[in-house]
Amino acid sequence: MNKKVNITTGTDASEINEALSTSLKQYRSQKKMSLDELSRLAGVSKGMLVEIEACRANPSIAILCKLAAAMGVSVADIVNVASKPNAHLIASEDIPCLWKGDNGGTARLLAGTSGPEMIELWEWKMYPGEIFDSPGHSDGTCELIHVVKGALLLTLGEEHHNVKEGCSVIARTDLPHSYGCVGSDLLRFTMTVSEKIR
């Protein structure tokens, strides 16, 4: 069950969608990629790409990951929180929320580097009963997760791991995986993603 991205920051959502549209067009142009080629490489329908570039779609995190990998950039590049030399300060109001759960949970991409060896820093909040499913990232992707509050049910393929408050886990996430809030309390965790993109 992949949730749709609801990219929200302190900025108006339509401005964020315009920025996403502009980034996608810009990277496609730099890579000299047609919509057909990007569709084939990313495994995303051409119709969805047209909708994104026309600011009429809110793609899932999984789709953003596929598009970024196909273009050899990071998700942070696409949503404009990638680091720049020597330092790039990202104001709180400019940090995008790329997922919203049914009960009010959020996933915010706090910061990220550009490819080809990209690193992203995420902040997740999930309420009881919320689950986020991912089809898996590119080969060799690793996530470092620290549970700040509550309990995380991390599923990696057929394996289930209960990660308690104050504990950390290193996970290979190039296979289908999910995060779930177990128990009756709010779940808060930070996550660093390391992924090699082509």
Number of C-alpha atoms within 10 A of each C-alpha: 9 16 19 17 20 22 26 22 17 13 13 10 14 13 14 21 23 16 17 23 22 18 17 22 18 13 17 18 11 10 12 12 15 13 17 14 14 21 19 13 15 18 13 17 13 16 11 16 23 14 14 20 18 14 18 15 17 19 21 18 21 18 21 23 20 23 24 22 22 20 21 19 23 30 27 25 21 22 24 19 24 24 16 11 5 5 7 11 11 14 10 10 10 17 20 24 20 23 23 22 19 13 11 12 19 20 25 20 23 22 23 24 20 20 21 14 14 21 22 21 19 18 18 20 21 28 22 18 13 18 21 18 16 19 15 19 22 16 13 13 19 19 19 15 22 21 20 18 16 22 25 28 17 22 18 19 14 7 8 13 12 15 18 18 16 12 15 16 16 12 16 19 24 19 16 15 21 21 19 20 24 22 14 11 13 16 24 22 22 18 21 20 19 20 23 19 21 13
